Amino acid sequence: MKLSLVVPCYNEQDNVRAFYDAAVNAFLGCGYEYELVMVNDGSRDNTGIELKKLFYEKITLCMLQSWQE
């Protein structure tokens, strides 16, 4: 079984890495395959940049970007 966790992120530049680490630690003990889908939901801070950094470092992360006009 593969688990997917979808996380909307809005102005969370200071929290996305800590959340990612906590989620991965929680998944590690479950014995299932997993992925995190973190969605930058139109943030006006550097959430997108922080998610991109994580995306390039971690294999279990899928990043989606939402743009608002």
Secondary structure, DSSP 8 states (H G I E B T S, - for coil): -EEEEEEEESS-TTTHHHHHHHHHHHHHTT-SEEEEEEEEES-SSSHHHHHHHHHHH-TTEEEEEE---
